[in-house]
Amino acid sequence: MKEMKYFVLVIILCTLFSCCTKINSESENIDPNQPQQQNQTVKKEDVLYIYYDETEITINMNLLLKHFRDKYPDIIVEQYKSTATEGFTPGQGEDMRLQVELMSGKGPDIIIEPDWFTNIYKAMDAGVFLDLTDIFEETEVKKDEYNQAVLFSGNYKDKLYVIPLAYTQSMIVTFEDILSKFGFTEQNMDNLEGMLEVFETIQKSGTRLFAHDDYENIFKFLVGSSFPDAFDYESSKLHIDNDMFRKLMEILREEYVLSDKRDNQYTIEGYKGEDLSKNIAEGQAAFMLTYSLASHYIRTTALSQYGSVIVMPIPGYEGDISAFAGCSAAVYSGMQFQDEAREIIKILLDDNFQSYLASSRPSIPIRNKYAKSQLESWTKKTQKDIKQGAYPEIDNETIVPEDIPDIIEYNTYSVTNTVLNINDYINLYDYFESYIKGEKSYEVCLAEAENYYRIYLSE
């Protein structure tokens, strides 16, 4: 059972943290320009290890190392790869192994991309990560030049343990006339109560809300955006027992019925060959959700072939406009190279890297200056890809709507809250999936969720 799996993991993590001695771990040099190190046996104590997820991150690590070695030529830096196998099944993956290793003091010195870290707040509470609150006093860039709502998401008990380097935002895309058809305007969608009223009205007409039907992702983005503070680790509380949350669950349950109980046929994260914009144009559904700059541009442009498009942020329960932290960085508190590790964090925040993130990733750099420039570069990139026929659902003569970059920029700068750990909402979905799919009552699912999180959040 899911409750047992996570409960056991928490016990393992808390127990292992009492052992704080790092051990040697097989690793791979991350700089192909340094072949002399590949066959060199180096003691763990002499090496600064960096972990990053090769399947998720496109940061140019050689660029980072070049800047770092200019200042610290005698420090050996290697990529950390988890080799732990005992007690783990292949299906649990490297992320689970890495979490256990970090909590036991055996993991890497620097982690880049820990936003999938399931127990990140517990790691903060246990003192696994170094407090980086004063890092901005050592940089040339002032702290207020970074998106404050996103930056604050790495805070725990007034200390900055994780620094988000970039973020994403989920938005709703549709035609202007779809809202007017049901007697609404964009203004009805600028608060959670109004959005849920719009959703209910559309569903009562027999129309599906979303062109996609992967409910875990719909849940993750809708609930994460609408209830960004659902998980309160500092006070060990779960804030979902309210009328708004229940109404949203009822809407998702009705959506499942209207979708003929399909699941994962038309996904948010990929088209699977289906033209979702055409489904909306034909009246089969009312909206699409987007979750990154790439999807903002592609889906709005695809939809614009059929009419005038609007893009709206998802309003929060407390009036927030929320984002999701993307690429992030944290430093292991027990490492010996703390000054050197802080230098790497500063490199990740400087002009070169924030500029690189702006040009290479579909997430938005935390530095406001580059967030704006990225919108311009992604407009050009999307237009080029369309011209080259990269998206079969978009005619290659279609032009990216001129107002889309301005709309996205406005919504981006309106962010007032940020979810650091999206996995919390993926896990929460497991407790309400049975209600959404008509297998259990709302009361039973809520009680199961509250019982589990009452123990989990307080451990």
C-alpha positions in Angstrom: 0.0 0.0 0.0 1.1 3.5 -0.7 0.8 4.6 3.0 3.2 1.8 4.0 5.7 2.6 1.2 6.1 6.2 2.2 5.9 5.6 5.9 8.7 3.0 5.6 10.8 5.5 3.5 10.4 8.1 6.2 11.6 5.7 8.9 14.6 4.7 6.7 15.5 8.3 6.0 15.3 9.4 9.7 17.3 6.3 10.8 20.0 6.7 8.2 20.6 10.3 9.0 22.1 9.4 12.4 25.0 8.0 10.4 26.9 11.0 9.1 30.1 9.6 7.6 30.4 9.8 3.9 31.8 6.7 2.0 33.3 6.3 -1.3 30.9 6.0 -4.3 31.5 5.1 -7.9 31.3 8.3 -10.0 32.1 9.4 -13.4 34.1 12.5 -14.5 31.8 15.1 -16.0 34.4 16.9 -18.0 35.5 15.1 -21.2 38.2 17.7 -21.6 40.0 16.3 -18.5 40.9 12.7 -19.6 43.8 12.5 -17.1 41.2 12.2 -14.3 39.2 9.4 -15.7 41.6 6.6 -14.7 42.7 8.3 -11.5 41.7 6.8 -8.2 40.9 9.7 -5.9 39.8 9.5 -2.3 36.3 10.8 -1.7 37.6 13.5 0.7 39.6 15.1 -2.2 36.8 15.4 -4.6 33.8 17.7 -4.9 30.9 15.7 -6.3 28.0 17.2 -8.2 24.8 15.3 -8.9 22.5 16.2 -11.8 19.8 14.2 -13.6 21.0 13.7 -17.1 17.5 12.8 -18.4 16.0 16.1 -17.1 18.7 18.8 -17.2 20.4 20.5 -20.1 22.7 22.8 -18.1 26.1 23.0 -19.8 28.2 21.4 -17.0 31.5 22.1 -18.8 30.6 25.8 -18.9 30.1 25.7 -15.1 33.4 23.8 -14.6 35.3 26.2 -16.7 34.3 29.2 -14.6 34.9 27.2 -11.4 38.4 25.9 -12.3 39.5 29.4 -13.2 39.1 30.2 -9.5 39.8 26.8 -7.9 42.2 24.9 -10.3 43.3 22.4 -7.6 39.8 21.2 -6.7 38.8 18.0 -8.5 35.1 18.0 -9.5 33.3 14.8 -10.6 29.8 13.8 -11.5 28.1 11.8 -8.7 26.2 8.6 -9.7 24.4 6.6 -7.1 25.5 2.9 -7.0 23.4 1.8 -4.1 21.4 -1.4 -4.7 20.8 -3.1 -1.4 17.2 -2.7 -0.3 16.1 -1.1 -3.5 14.3 -2.5 -6.5 15.1 -1.4 -10.0 11.7 0.3 -10.3 12.5 2.6 -7.4 15.1 4.4 -9.5 18.1 6.5 -8.7 16.0 9.3 -7.1 15.0 7.1 -4.2 18.6 5.9 -3.7 19.9 9.4 -3.8 17.5 10.6 -1.1 18.5 7.8 1.2 22.2 8.4 0.5 21.9 12.1 1.2 20.0 11.6 4.5 22.8 9.1 5.6 25.6 11.4 4.6 26.8 9.3 1.7 25.5 11.4 -1.2 26.9 14.1 -3.5 28.1 17.5 -2.3 26.0 19.6 -4.7 22.6 18.6 -6.1 21.3 20.3 -9.3 17.7 19.6 -10.2 16.3 18.3 -6.8 12.7 19.4 -7.5 11.7 15.7 -7.8 13.1 15.1 -4.3 10.2 13.5 -2.6 11.2 14.3 1.0 13.0 17.6 0.4 11.4 19.4 3.3 12.3 16.6 5.7 15.8 16.8 4.4 15.8 20.5 5.1 14.4 19.9 8.6 17.1 17.3 9.3 19.9 19.7 8.4 21.0 17.8 5.2 21.4 21.0 3.2 23.5 24.1 3.8 21.8 27.4 4.6 22.4 29.7 1.6 20.5 32.7 3.0 23.5 35.0 2.7 24.7 33.8 -0.7 23.3 37.0 -2.4 25.6 39.1 -0.3 28.5 37.5 -2.1 27.1 38.0 -5.6 27.3 41.1 -7.9 23.5 40.8 -8.5 21.1 42.2 -5.9 18.6 39.7 -4.4 15.6 41.7 -5.6 16.6 41.2 -9.2 15.4 37.6 -8.9 11.8 36.5 -8.8 11.1 36.7 -5.1 8.1 34.5 -5.0 10.0 31.7 -6.7 13.2 32.3 -4.6 11.1 32.1 -1.4 9.9 28.6 -2.2 13.4 27.3 -1.2 12.9 28.7 2.3 12.2 26.6 5.4 12.0 28.0 8.9 13.5 31.3 7.7 16.5 29.7 6.0 17.2 29.3 2.3 18.2 25.7 1.7 17.2 25.3 -2.0 17.7 27.9 -4.7 15.4 27.5 -7.7 17.2 28.5 -10.8 14.2 28.5 -13.0 10.4 27.8 -12.9 7.3 27.0 -14.9 3.7 28.1 -14.7 0.6 26.2 -15.7 -2.0 28.2 -17.7 -5.4 27.7 -19.3 -5.8 28.2 -23.0 -9.0 28.6 -24.9 -11.0 30.7 -27.4 -12.5 34.0 -26.4 -15.9 33.0 -27.7 -16.0 29.8 -25.6 -16.3 31.8 -22.4 -18.9 34.2 -24.0 -20.9 31.3 -25.3 -21.5 30.3 -21.6 -22.1 33.8 -20.4 -18.6 34.4 -19.0 -15.6 36.6 -19.6 -11.9 36.4 -18.6 -12.8 38.3 -15.4 -14.8 35.3 -14.2 -11.6 33.2 -14.3 -9.5 35.5 -12.2 -10.4 34.0 -8.9 -10.9 30.3 -7.8 -14.6 30.6 -7.0 -15.3 32.1 -10.4 -13.2 29.6 -12.3 -15.0 26.7 -10.6 -18.4 28.2 -11.5 -17.3 28.5 -15.1 -16.1 24.8 -15.0 -19.4 23.6 -13.5 -21.5 25.5 -16.1 -19.6 24.1 -19.0 -19.8 20.6 -17.7 -23.6 20.9 -17.2 -23.9 21.5 -21.0 -22.3 18.0 -21.5 -19.0 19.5 -22.7 -15.7 18.3 -21.4 -13.4 20.8 -19.8 -10.1 19.6 -21.0 -9.0 18.2 -24.4 -6.6 15.9 -22.5 -7.5 13.2 -20.0 -4.4 12.3 -18.1 -5.9 12.9 -14.7 -2.8 12.8 -12.6 -1.3 15.7 -14.5 -4.6 17.6 -14.6 -4.8 17.1 -10.8 -1.1 18.0 -10.3 -1.3 21.3 -12.2 -4.8 22.4 -11.2 -4.5 21.5 -7.5 -0.9 22.7 -7.3 -1.8 26.0 -8.8 -5.1 26.4 -6.9 -3.8 25.2 -3.5 0.0 26.0 -3.5 0.0 25.9 0.3 -1.8 22.6 0.8 1.2 21.1 2.4 2.4 23.0 5.5 5.6 21.3 6.7 6.4 23.9 9.3 3.2 23.4 11.2 2.7 19.8 10.0 -0.8 20.4 8.5 -2.6 19.5 5.3 -4.9 22.3 4.2 -7.4 20.7 1.9 -10.5 20.3 4.1 -12.6 23.1 2.6 -15.5 23.6 0.2 -13.3 24.9 -2.7 -11.1 21.8 -2.7 -14.1 19.5 -2.5 -15.8 21.4 -5.4 -12.7 20.9 -7.5 -12.6 17.2 -6.8 -16.3 17.0 -7.8 -15.5 18.7 -11.1 -12.6 16.3 -11.8 -14.9 13.4 -11.0 -17.5 14.7 -13.5 -14.7 15.3 -16.1 -13.8 11.6 -15.8 -17.4 10.7 -16.6 -17.7 13.1 -19.5 -14.5 11.7 -20.9 -16.1 8.3 -21.1 -13.8 7.1 -18.3 -10.7 7.4 -20.5 -7.3 7.9 -18.8 -4.0 8.9 -20.4 -5.2 8.8 -24.1 -4.6 12.5 -24.7 -1.9 13.8 -22.4 -0.9 17.2 -21.2 2.8 16.5 -21.8 2.5 15.2 -25.3 0.0 15.1 -28.1 0.4 11.4 -29.0 -0.5 12.4 -32.6 -3.8 14.0 -31.6 -4.7 17.5 -32.6 -6.1 18.7 -29.3 -6.7 22.2 -30.6 -9.0 20.8 -33.3 -11.0 19.0 -30.6 -11.6 22.3 -28.9 -12.5 24.0 -32.2 -15.1 21.3 -32.8 -16.6 21.8 -29.4 -15.5 18.5 -27.9 -13.7 20.3 -25.0 -13.3 23.8 -23.7 -9.7 24.2 -22.6 -6.1 23.0 -22.7 -3.6 23.2 -19.9 -0.1 24.3 -20.6 2.8 23.8 -18.2 6.0 25.3 -19.8 7.0 28.0 -22.3 7.2 25.4 -25.0 3.6 24.3 -24.4 2.4 27.9 -23.9 3.6 28.8 -27.4 2.8 25.6 -29.3 -0.7 25.2 -28.0 -1.7 28.9 -28.3 -0.4 28.9 -31.8 -2.1 25.7 -32.7 -5.4 27.0 -31.3 -5.0 30.3 -33.1 -5.5 28.6 -36.4 -9.2 28.3 -35.5 -10.0 31.6 -33.7 -8.9 34.3 -31.3 -7.1 32.8 -28.3 -6.8 33.8 -24.7 -4.3 32.5 -22.1 -5.1 32.7 -18.4 -3.3 31.8 -15.2 -4.9 29.4 -12.7 -6.1 31.4 -9.7 -5.2 30.2 -6.2 -7.4 29.6 -3.1 -5.9 32.7 -1.4 -5.8 34.8 -4.5 -2.3 33.7 -5.5 -1.0 33.2 -9.0 1.4 30.2 -8.6 4.4 28.8 -10.3 6.3 25.5 -10.0 10.1 25.5 -9.2 12.1 23.9 -12.0 15.8 23.4 -12.1 17.1 24.1 -8.5 20.4 23.7 -6.6 21.2 22.7 -3.0 24.5 22.0 -1.1 25.1 19.1 1.3 25.8 20.6 4.8 28.4 18.1 5.8 30.8 18.6 2.9 34.3 20.0 3.5 34.4 22.3 0.4 31.7 24.6 1.5 33.3 27.8 0.2 33.9 26.1 -3.2 30.4 24.8 -3.3 29.0 28.3 -2.7 31.1 29.5 -5.6 29.3 27.0 -7.9 25.9 28.2 -6.6 27.0 31.8 -7.5 28.0 30.7 -11.0 24.6 29.2 -11.4 23.0 32.6 -10.5 25.3 34.8 -12.6 24.7 36.3 -16.0 26.3 33.6 -18.0 24.2 30.8 -16.6 21.0 32.6 -16.3 21.4 33.7 -19.9 22.2 30.1 -20.9 19.0 28.8 -19.1 17.0 31.4 -21.0 18.3 30.2 -24.4 18.2 26.4 -23.7 15.3 25.4 -21.4 11.5 25.8 -21.7 11.4 26.9 -18.0 11.8 30.6 -17.0 15.1 31.8 -15.4 14.7 33.1 -11.9 16.6 36.3 -12.9 13.9 38.7 -14.1 16.2 40.2 -16.7 16.5 36.9 -18.5 12.9 35.9 -18.0 12.0 38.7 -20.4 14.7 37.9 -22.9 13.7 34.3 -22.9 10.1 35.1 -24.1 11.7 36.8 -27.2 13.9 33.8 -27.9 11.1 31.3 -27.5 8.9 33.3 -29.9 11.6 33.0 -32.5 12.3 29.4 -31.8 8.7 28.4 -31.9 8.2 30.3 -35.2 11.3 28.6 -36.7 10.1 25.1 -35.6 6.7 25.7 -37.1 8.2 26.8 -40.4 10.3 23.6 -40.5 7.2 21.5 -39.9 8.1 20.3 -36.4 4.4 20.3 -35.3 2.1 18.5 -37.7 -1.0 20.0 -36.0 0.2 23.5 -37.0 0.2 24.7 -40.6 3.8 25.8 -41.3 2.6 29.2 -42.5 0.9 29.9 -39.1 2.3 32.9 -37.2 2.7 32.9 -33.5 0.0 35.4 -32.2 1.7 38.8 -31.5 0.2 39.3 -28.1 1.1 35.8 -26.7 4.6 36.9 -25.4 3.0 39.9 -23.6 0.3 37.8 -22.0 2.8 35.2 -20.8 5.1 38.0 -19.5 2.3 39.6 -17.6 1.2 36.3 -16.1 4.8 35.4 -15.2 5.4 38.7 -13.4 2.2 38.2 -11.5 3.4 35.1 -9.7 3.0 35.5 -6.0 3.5 31.9 -4.8 5.6 28.9 -5.8 5.4 25.1 -5.3 8.9 23.7 -4.6 7.9 20.1 -4.6 5.4 19.1 -7.3 5.7 15.4 -6.1 3.5 16.3 -3.1 0.6 16.8 -5.5 1.4 13.6 -7.4 1.3 11.7 -4.2 -1.9 13.4 -3.1 -3.6 12.4 -6.4 -3.1 8.7 -5.3 -5.5 9.4 -2.5 -8.2 11.1 -4.6 -7.9 9.0 -7.8 -10.4 6.5 -6.3 -13.0 9.3 -5.8 -12.4 10.9 -9.2 -12.9 7.5 -10.8 -16.0 6.7 -8.8 -14.6 3.9 -6.7 -14.7 5.5 -3.2 -16.6 8.4 -1.5 -15.0 11.8 -1.1 -15.2 11.4 2.7 -13.3 8.1 2.6 -10.6 9.5 0.3 -10.2 12.7 2.4 -9.9 10.7 5.6 -7.3 8.4 4.1 -5.3 11.4 2.9 -5.5 13.2 6.2 -4.6 10.1 8.2 -1.5 9.5 6.2 -0.3 13.1 6.0 -1.0 13.6 9.7 1.7 11.0 10.4 3.9 11.9 7.4 4.1 15.7 8.0 4.7 15.3 11.7 7.5 12.6 11.5 
